[in-house]
């Protein structure tokens, strides 16, 4: 699969960005078009080819994760700069949650890389269960088990922090 992104690839990324936006309830700081264009730029700068569609899906999911985490960190930094202190919890605490999820996914990746990649594909990449399985080159049943394990890990980790 060529690293040159075709119009149908762009449309696929647009659908993913819209799905992510809809599932996250939408935020003013990260509209679907913004996520799409940033992901498109990241993917178009690649110097190597994608091995197959699954590889493309995995790389796209990782790019979207990086974009979302970078935005969350920037927003947190801006709040600290404006307020001169650590922000208080408020109704729009998504950046803090994304950063916590990102750190936990890094921990999960050390013990179960497949579970971490499936969660990244589904949460940050907006992929369906079947697309996540394809991205990882495993059966849907295997991806479903990894998804359940990854969600359980995150839920347990968040409950321990409370």
N, CA, C and O of each residue as an XYZ file, in Angstrom:
648
protein
N       0.855     -1.177      0.000
C       0.000      0.000      0.000
C       0.898      1.235      0.000
O       1.791      1.347      0.840
N       0.683      2.116     -0.884
C       1.532      3.282     -1.054
C       1.349      4.288      0.082
O       0.264      4.428      0.645
N       2.437      4.980      0.400
C       2.360      6.041      1.405
C       1.644      7.267      0.844
O       1.231      8.140      1.608
N       1.488      7.346     -0.493
C       0.711      8.427     -1.099
C      -0.751      8.177     -0.784
O      -1.316      7.157     -1.178
N      -1.358      9.112     -0.075
C      -2.731      8.909      0.352
C      -3.700      9.310     -0.740
O      -3.631     10.424     -1.260
N      -4.588      8.424     -1.085
C      -5.554      8.618     -2.152
C      -6.825      9.256     -1.604
O      -7.039      9.262     -0.392
N      -7.671      9.794     -2.482
C      -8.927     10.411     -2.031
C      -9.802      9.463     -1.203
O     -10.431      9.897     -0.238
N      -9.850      8.179     -1.564
C     -10.670      7.250     -0.773
C     -10.096      7.049      0.634
O     -10.835      6.807      1.589
N      -8.777      7.154      0.745
C      -8.143      7.064      2.057
C      -8.510      8.289      2.891
O      -8.797      8.175      4.083
N      -8.499      9.450      2.261
C      -8.890     10.684      2.930
C     -10.330     10.583      3.432
O     -10.625     10.982      4.558
N     -11.216     10.054      2.607
C     -12.620      9.891      3.006
C     -12.740      8.923      4.182
O     -13.551      9.137      5.084
N     -11.938      7.866      4.174
C     -11.954      6.907      5.278
C     -11.522      7.603      6.566
O     -12.147      7.417      7.610
N     -10.459      8.404      6.498
C      -9.999      9.138      7.674
C     -11.050     10.145      8.135
O     -11.216     10.358      9.336
N     -11.758     10.763      7.196
C     -12.827     11.700      7.556
C     -13.907     10.959      8.358
O     -14.394     11.467      9.369
N     -14.270      9.771      7.905
C     -15.273      8.978      8.630
C     -14.787      8.638     10.039
O     -15.553      8.721     11.000
N     -13.506      8.255     10.160
C     -12.948      7.949     11.484
C     -12.980      9.173     12.390
O     -13.365      9.076     13.555
N     -12.582     10.313     11.865
C     -12.563     11.544     12.666
C     -13.970     11.907     13.130
O     -14.160     12.311     14.277
N     -14.944     11.768     12.260
C     -16.324     12.070     12.632
C     -16.833     11.086     13.684
O     -17.555     11.474     14.603
N     -16.459      9.818     13.552
C     -16.854      8.807     14.536
C     -16.249      9.125     15.902
O     -16.933      9.053     16.923
N     -14.967      9.475     15.914
C     -14.294      9.816     17.171
C     -14.970     11.025     17.810
O     -15.237     11.030     19.012
N     -15.242     12.037     17.013
C     -15.873     13.251     17.523
C     -17.246     12.943     18.107
O     -17.583     13.431     19.185
N     -18.028     12.150     17.415
C     -19.376     11.795     17.891
C     -19.304     10.990     19.185
O     -20.097     11.216     20.099
N     -18.364     10.054     19.270
C     -18.253      9.206     20.456
C     -17.727      9.967     21.663
O     -18.027      9.597     22.799
N     -16.947     11.023     21.443
C     -16.384     11.806     22.541
C     -17.301     12.963     22.933
O     -16.981     13.726     23.844
N     -18.448     13.097     22.245
C     -19.372     14.171     22.555
C     -18.969     15.493     21.942
O     -19.666     16.492     22.114
N     -17.866     15.517     21.236
C     -17.423     16.725     20.554
C     -16.881     17.770     21.505
O     -17.480     18.048     22.544
N     -15.764     18.339     21.153
C     -15.204     19.434     21.933
C     -14.852     20.561     20.978
O     -14.483     20.310     19.831
N     -14.963     21.800     21.441
C     -14.620     22.924     20.567
C     -13.163     22.901     20.115
O     -12.846     23.378     19.025
N     -12.279     22.354     20.938
C     -10.861     22.387     20.608
C     -10.437     21.304     19.625
O      -9.343     21.383     19.067
N     -11.263     20.309     19.399
C     -10.880     19.238     18.474
C     -12.096     18.793     17.673
O     -12.762     17.816     18.015
N     -12.367     19.519     16.616
C     -13.456     19.196     15.708
C     -12.980     18.111     14.745
O     -11.774     17.930     14.578
N     -13.903     17.386     14.107
C     -13.504     16.321     13.187
C     -12.540     16.782     12.097
O     -11.577     16.083     11.785
N     -12.795     17.953     11.516
C     -11.913     18.425     10.446
C     -10.494     18.682     10.950
O      -9.526     18.406     10.241
N     -10.366     19.203     12.157
C      -9.040     19.440     12.722
C      -8.283     18.137     12.939
O      -7.110     18.023     12.584
N      -8.961     17.157     13.523
C      -8.337     15.853     13.736
C      -7.979     15.221     12.402
O      -6.882     14.686     12.239
N      -8.890     15.281     11.456
C      -8.661     14.711     10.137
C      -7.441     15.342      9.469
O      -6.571     14.629      8.969
N      -7.374     16.655      9.460
C      -6.279     17.314      8.762
C      -4.936     17.074      9.439
O      -3.922     16.904      8.762
N      -4.924     17.058     10.751
C      -3.661     16.767     11.441
C      -3.216     15.329     11.189
O      -2.032     15.077     10.964
N      -4.154     14.387     11.224
C      -3.811     12.987     10.945
C      -3.355     12.841      9.497
O      -2.384     12.138      9.217
N      -4.058     13.505      8.578
C      -3.695     13.454      7.168
C      -2.259     13.947      6.967
O      -1.485     13.331      6.233
N      -1.908     15.053      7.616
C      -0.544     15.577      7.496
C       0.483     14.594      8.039
O       1.514     14.352      7.410
N       0.199     14.031      9.206
C       1.125     13.049      9.794
C       1.327     11.867      8.851
O       2.458     11.446      8.609
N       0.232     11.337      8.324
C       0.319     10.151      7.475
C       0.956     10.460      6.125
O       1.656      9.619      5.561
N       0.721     11.647      5.614
C       1.270     11.988      4.302
C       2.777     12.247      4.363
O       3.452     12.205      3.334
N       3.307     12.513      5.558
C       4.747     12.743      5.714
C       5.546     11.448      5.818
O       6.777     11.471      5.831
N       4.857     10.343      5.891
C       5.564      9.058      5.993
C       6.429      8.847      4.754
O       6.025      9.148      3.630
N       7.617      8.325      4.990
C       8.516      8.055      3.867
C       8.451      6.598      3.433
O       8.968      6.248      2.372
N       7.830      5.752      4.228
C       7.733      4.336      3.875
C       6.290      3.982      3.524
O       5.349      4.692      3.880
N       6.147      2.880      2.826
C       4.821      2.405      2.433
C       4.154      1.677      3.588
O       4.814      1.175      4.498
N       2.833      1.635      3.529
C       2.075      0.814      4.466
C       2.124     -0.606      3.932
O       2.004     -0.826      2.727
N       2.300     -1.567      4.827
C       2.387     -2.965      4.414
C       1.063     -3.466      3.843
O       1.036     -4.210      2.862
N      -0.040     -3.043      4.480
C      -1.373     -3.474      4.069
C      -2.398     -2.558      4.742
O      -2.031     -1.617      5.445
N      -3.661     -2.835      4.525
C      -4.718     -1.991      5.101
C      -4.672     -2.016      6.626
O      -4.883     -0.988      7.270
N      -4.399     -3.179      7.205
C      -4.298     -3.295      8.658
C      -3.197     -2.413      9.216
O      -3.377     -1.764     10.247
N      -2.062     -2.388      8.541
C      -0.951     -1.543      8.968
C      -1.362     -0.073      8.892
O      -1.060      0.703      9.798
N      -2.043      0.306      7.825
C      -2.533      1.672      7.693
C      -3.462      2.040      8.845
O      -3.331      3.114      9.432
N      -4.411      1.141      9.174
C      -5.357      1.410     10.261
C      -4.628      1.602     11.586
O      -4.957      2.504     12.356
N      -3.641      0.756     11.848
C      -2.884      0.861     13.098
C      -2.114      2.179     13.167
O      -2.092      2.830     14.212
N      -1.488      2.572     12.068
C      -0.726      3.823     12.039
C      -1.670      5.016     12.170
O      -1.352      5.979     12.869
N      -2.822      4.965     11.511
C      -3.800      6.056     11.612
C      -4.304      6.201     13.043
O      -4.440      7.317     13.544
N      -4.583      5.074     13.705
C      -5.047      5.114     15.097
C      -3.981      5.723     15.999
O      -4.290      6.534     16.872
N      -2.732      5.333     15.788
C      -1.643      5.882     16.610
C      -1.486      7.380     16.354
O      -1.243      8.142     17.289
N      -1.621      7.807     15.107
C      -1.513      9.235     14.785
C      -2.619     10.021     15.487
O      -2.367     11.092     16.040
N      -3.838      9.494     15.464
C      -4.949     10.192     16.109
C      -4.754     10.235     17.617
O      -5.096     11.228     18.260
N      -4.206      9.162     18.185
C      -3.911      9.163     19.626
C      -2.910     10.267     19.943
O      -3.112     11.039     20.881
N      -1.836     10.344     19.170
C      -0.815     11.352     19.416
C      -1.393     12.762     19.324
O      -1.064     13.629     20.134
N      -2.242     12.982     18.350
C      -2.858     14.301     18.172
C      -3.731     14.638     19.375
O      -3.640     15.739     19.919
N      -4.574     13.698     19.793
C      -5.472     13.949     20.913
C      -4.695     14.182     22.209
O      -5.053     15.059     22.995
N      -3.642     13.410     22.435
C      -2.838     13.566     23.648
C      -2.085     14.891     23.613
O      -2.002     15.586     24.625
N      -1.535     15.241     22.452
C      -0.840     16.526     22.335
C      -1.788     17.683     22.633
O      -1.411     18.633     23.319
N      -3.019     17.609     22.121
C      -4.010     18.658     22.376
C      -4.349     18.730     23.867
O      -4.460     19.817     24.435
N      -4.513     17.559     24.495
C      -4.850     17.528     25.921
C      -3.716     18.134     26.745
O      -3.965     18.902     27.675
N      -2.471     17.792     26.408
C      -1.331     18.358     27.139
C      -1.248     19.869     26.949
O      -0.984     20.604     27.901
N      -1.472     20.327     25.733
C      -1.419     21.767     25.464
C      -2.506     22.502     26.241
O      -2.270     23.577     26.793
N      -3.693     21.915     26.277
C      -4.792     22.557     27.002
C      -4.485     22.618     28.496
O      -4.747     23.631     29.144
N      -3.937     21.550     29.037
C      -3.574     21.523     30.448
C      -2.486     22.561     30.734
O      -2.546     23.258     31.747
N      -1.508     22.663     29.860
C      -0.442     23.651     30.018
C      -1.006     25.066     29.961
O      -0.623     25.921     30.759
N      -1.911     25.312     29.026
C      -2.540     26.634     28.918
C      -3.297     26.984     30.193
O      -3.207     28.111     30.680
N      -4.044     26.022     30.736
C      -4.799     26.286     31.968
C      -3.846     26.633     33.101
O      -4.111     27.551     33.878
N      -2.743     25.907     33.200
C      -1.776     26.185     34.263
C      -1.157     27.556     34.086
O      -0.963     28.284     35.060
N      -0.850     27.908     32.863
C      -0.221     29.202     32.584
C      -1.182     30.338     32.925
O      -0.775     31.325     33.537
N      -2.431     30.212     32.545
C      -3.420     31.265     32.783
C      -3.726     31.388     34.268
O      -3.775     32.497     34.801
N      -3.929     30.281     34.928
C      -4.327     30.309     36.325
C      -3.138     30.379     37.277
O      -3.298     30.736     38.444
N      -1.956     30.042     36.790
C      -0.781     30.061     37.646
C      -0.755     28.930     38.650
O       0.033     28.960     39.595
N      -1.590     27.946     38.467
C      -1.642     26.796     39.381
C      -2.280     25.614     38.666
O      -2.759     25.733     37.538
N      -2.276     24.500     39.329
C      -2.894     23.290     38.768
C      -4.400     23.510     38.670
O      -5.015     23.994     39.620
N      -5.001     23.161     37.536
C      -6.434     23.402     37.380
C      -7.273     22.539     38.311
O      -6.944     21.389     38.601
N      -8.360     23.132     38.763
C      -9.321     22.405     39.582
C     -10.182     21.532     38.684
O     -10.409     21.885     37.526
N     -10.671     20.394     39.189
C     -11.569     19.589     38.376
C     -12.796     20.400     37.997
O     -13.349     21.135     38.814
N     -13.211     20.255     36.746
C     -14.405     20.944     36.295
C     -15.158     20.051     35.323
O     -14.797     18.893     35.109
N     -16.197     20.605     34.745
C     -17.039     19.821     33.847
C     -16.275     19.360     32.619
O     -16.588     18.307     32.062
N     -15.280     20.123     32.185
C     -14.529     19.743     30.996
C     -13.173     19.184     31.409
O     -12.147     19.839     31.225
N     -13.166     17.989     31.958
C     -11.943     17.378     32.462
C     -11.382     16.359     31.481
O     -10.511     15.572     31.852
N     -11.847     16.352     30.263
C     -11.394     15.391     29.271
C      -9.883     15.367     29.099
O      -9.322     14.274     29.017
N      -9.166     16.526     29.036
C      -7.719     16.451     28.862
C      -7.028     15.667     29.956
O      -6.109     14.897     29.679
N      -7.456     15.852     31.203
C      -6.849     15.098     32.292
C      -7.122     13.614     32.134
O      -6.234     12.792     32.359
N      -8.335     13.263     31.751
C      -8.676     11.866     31.562
C      -7.872     11.251     30.418
O      -7.395     10.124     30.541
N      -7.715     11.973     29.306
C      -6.933     11.463     28.183
C      -5.488     11.228     28.583
O      -4.888     10.228     28.190
N      -4.932     12.132     29.353
C      -3.549     11.962     29.789
C      -3.400     10.761     30.716
O      -2.418     10.024     30.631
N      -4.366     10.568     31.591
C      -4.337      9.400     32.480
C      -4.467      8.115     31.673
O      -3.751      7.146     31.926
N      -5.376      8.103     30.707
C      -5.542      6.924     29.858
C      -4.265      6.660     29.073
O      -3.851      5.509     28.939
N      -3.644      7.696     28.560
C      -2.409      7.542     27.796
C      -1.318      6.886     28.650
O      -0.634      5.971     28.192
N      -1.160      7.353     29.883
C      -0.143      6.782     30.774
C      -0.460      5.321     31.093
O       0.434      4.475     31.119
N      -1.736      5.035     31.333
C      -2.120      3.655     31.624
C      -1.916      2.752     30.406
O      -1.522      1.595     30.552
N      -2.178      3.267     29.226
C      -1.950      2.468     28.016
C      -0.469      2.160     27.826
O      -0.115      1.077     27.360
N       0.390      3.099     28.181
C       1.830      2.830     28.131
C       2.183      1.689     29.082
O       2.993      0.828     28.741
N       1.580      1.677     30.278
C       1.811      0.584     31.230
C       1.282     -0.740     30.690
O       1.952     -1.768     30.779
N       0.084     -0.707     30.133
C      -0.522     -1.920     29.578
C       0.312     -2.467     28.430
O       0.448     -3.681     28.284
N       0.868     -1.585     27.621
C       1.660     -2.011     26.467
C       2.879     -2.825     26.884
O       3.350     -3.679     26.133
N       3.386     -2.556     28.083
C       4.549     -3.296     28.583
C       4.194     -4.741     28.921
O       5.019     -5.639     28.758
N       2.955     -4.968     29.396
C       2.565     -6.315     29.806
C       1.724     -7.046     28.764
O       1.783     -8.272     28.673
N       0.943     -6.310     27.979
C       0.095     -6.927     26.961
C      -0.031     -5.996     25.758
O      -1.003     -5.249     25.640
N       0.957     -6.046     24.868
C       0.959     -5.135     23.723
C      -0.296     -5.237     22.849
O      -0.781     -4.224     22.345
N      -0.821     -6.445     22.668
C      -2.015     -6.601     21.835
C      -3.206     -5.881     22.451
O      -3.925     -5.164     21.755
N      -3.419     -6.065     23.742
C      -4.543     -5.399     24.414
C      -4.399     -3.885     24.294
O      -5.374     -3.183     24.024
N      -3.194     -3.388     24.494
C      -2.967     -1.946     24.392
C      -3.252     -1.449     22.978
O      -3.891     -0.411     22.807
N      -2.791     -2.168     21.975
C      -3.002     -1.740     20.595
C      -4.473     -1.789     20.190
O      -4.942     -0.928     19.445
N      -5.196     -2.787     20.677
C      -6.625     -2.863     20.368
C      -7.362     -1.691     21.021
O      -8.224     -1.074     20.396
N      -7.028     -1.386     22.267
C      -7.658     -0.247     22.944
C      -7.320      1.058     22.217
O      -8.199      1.895     22.009
N      -6.072      1.233     21.837
C      -5.662      2.435     21.106
C      -6.442      2.536     19.797
O      -6.936      3.607     19.442
N      -6.547      1.431     19.092
C      -7.273      1.428     17.816
C      -8.732      1.796     17.989
O      -9.293      2.539     17.183
N      -9.345      1.280     19.037
C     -10.776      1.516     19.227
C     -11.058      2.866     19.878
O     -11.987      3.561     19.465
N     -10.282      3.250     20.882
C     -10.560      4.483     21.612
C     -10.034      5.704     20.865
O     -10.770      6.669     20.660
N      -8.782      5.669     20.463
C      -8.181      6.833     19.821
C      -8.340      6.819     18.311
O      -8.407      7.874     17.680
N      -8.400      5.632     17.731
C      -8.531      5.534     16.284
C      -9.956      5.451     15.814
O     -10.217      5.576     14.617
N     -10.901      5.241     16.730
C     -12.300      5.174     16.360
C     -12.654      3.951     15.534
O     -13.685      3.939     14.862
N     -11.816      2.923     15.572
C     -12.053      1.738     14.755
C     -13.127      0.851     15.369
O     -13.306      0.827     16.587
N     -13.829      0.135     14.528
C     -14.785     -0.863     14.994
C     -14.003     -2.079     15.475
O     -12.786     -2.147     15.304
N     -14.696     -3.030     16.072
C     -14.040     -4.252     16.545
C     -13.376     -4.991     15.388
O     -12.248     -5.469     15.514
N     -14.071     -5.082     14.273
C     -13.527     -5.789     13.107
C     -12.320     -5.051     12.530
O     -11.335     -5.685     12.150
N     -12.383     -3.736     12.460
C     -11.263     -2.945     11.958
C     -10.056     -3.054     12.883
O      -8.921     -3.131     12.413
N     -10.290     -3.061     14.188
C      -9.190     -3.207     15.151
C      -8.522     -4.565     14.991
O      -7.297     -4.668     15.055
N      -9.321     -5.603     14.784
C      -8.769     -6.945     14.561
C      -7.907     -6.952     13.301
O      -6.801     -7.492     13.296
N      -8.424     -6.348     12.242
C      -7.679     -6.282     10.985
C      -6.386     -5.495     11.167
O      -5.341     -5.882     10.646
N      -6.458     -4.405     11.898
C      -5.275     -3.572     12.125
C      -4.175     -4.339     12.850
O      -2.988     -4.103     12.623
N      -4.576     -5.253     13.717
C      -3.589     -6.014     14.491
C      -3.254     -7.364     13.854
O      -2.365     -8.075     14.324
N      -3.965     -7.706     12.791
C      -3.685     -8.967     12.104
C      -4.108    -10.184     12.903
O      -3.470    -11.235     12.845
N      -5.211    -10.027     13.664
C      -5.717    -11.141     14.469
C      -7.199    -11.349     14.150
O      -7.823    -10.533     13.472
N      -7.742    -12.449     14.647
C      -9.163    -12.703     14.443
C      -9.986    -11.736     15.293
O      -9.481    -11.154     16.253
N     -11.241    -11.575     14.935
C     -12.124    -10.703     15.698
C     -12.261    -11.223     17.129
O     -12.287    -10.433     18.072
N     -12.349    -12.546     17.301
C     -12.474    -13.120     18.649
C     -11.255    -12.779     19.509
O     -11.397    -12.439     20.684
N     -10.066    -12.868     18.926
C      -8.843    -12.529     19.659
C      -8.827    -11.049     20.015
O      -8.465    -10.675     21.130
N      -9.225    -10.203     19.056
C      -9.279     -8.761     19.323
C     -10.324     -8.448     20.391
O     -10.101     -7.577     21.231
N     -11.460     -9.143     20.373
C     -12.494     -8.934     21.395
C     -11.969     -9.295     22.783
O     -12.245     -8.586     23.751
N     -11.215    -10.391     22.889
C     -10.626    -10.761     24.187
C      -9.627     -9.703     24.648
O      -9.609     -9.326     25.820
N      -8.800     -9.230     23.724
C      -7.822     -8.195     24.061
C      -8.534     -6.905     24.475
O      -8.089     -6.229     25.403
N      -9.630     -6.558     23.802
C     -10.429     -5.371     24.130
C     -10.981     -5.480     25.538
O     -10.896     -4.529     26.316
N     -11.555     -6.650     25.877
C     -12.096     -6.845     27.228
C     -10.986     -6.745     28.276
O     -11.173     -6.133     29.328
N      -9.838     -7.344     27.986
C      -8.723     -7.303     28.927
C      -8.221     -5.864     29.099
O      -7.953     -5.433     30.221
N      -8.096     -5.136     28.016
C      -7.637     -3.750     28.082
C      -8.605     -2.860     28.848
O      -8.188     -2.032     29.658
N      -9.907     -3.032     28.588
C     -10.913     -2.241     29.315
C     -10.888     -2.576     30.793
O     -10.998     -1.683     31.632
N     -10.743     -3.858     31.125
C     -10.693     -4.272     32.531
C      -9.466     -3.663     33.219
O      -9.548     -3.203     34.357
N      -8.343     -3.667     32.523
C      -7.124     -3.078     33.073
C      -7.335     -1.595     33.363
O      -6.974     -1.117     34.438
N      -7.917     -0.865     32.409
C      -8.154      0.564     32.604
C      -9.137      0.813     33.735
O      -8.918      1.691     34.569
N     -10.224      0.041     33.769
C     -11.231      0.223     34.821
C     -10.626     -0.040     36.195
O     -10.864      0.713     37.139
N      -9.846     -1.107     36.303
C      -9.217     -1.441     37.587
C      -8.215     -0.358     37.997
O      -8.148      0.027     39.164
N      -7.456      0.118     37.045
C      -6.467      1.158     37.339
C      -7.139      2.456     37.788
O      -6.675      3.111     38.722
N      -8.231      2.822     37.121
C      -8.941      4.042     37.522
C      -9.591      3.870     38.902
O      -9.615      4.815     39.691
N     -10.104      2.703     39.193
C     -10.754      2.500     40.502
C      -9.711      2.526     41.624
O     -10.033      2.923     42.744
N      -8.480      2.116     41.351
C      -7.435      2.163     42.360
C      -6.984      3.596     42.636
O      -6.534      3.912     43.738
N      -7.109      4.463     41.623
C      -6.708      5.856     41.797
C      -7.751      6.640     42.592
O      -7.426      7.671     43.181
N      -8.990      6.173     42.616
C     -10.056      6.911     43.290
C      -9.982      6.798     44.778
O     -10.815      7.367     45.483
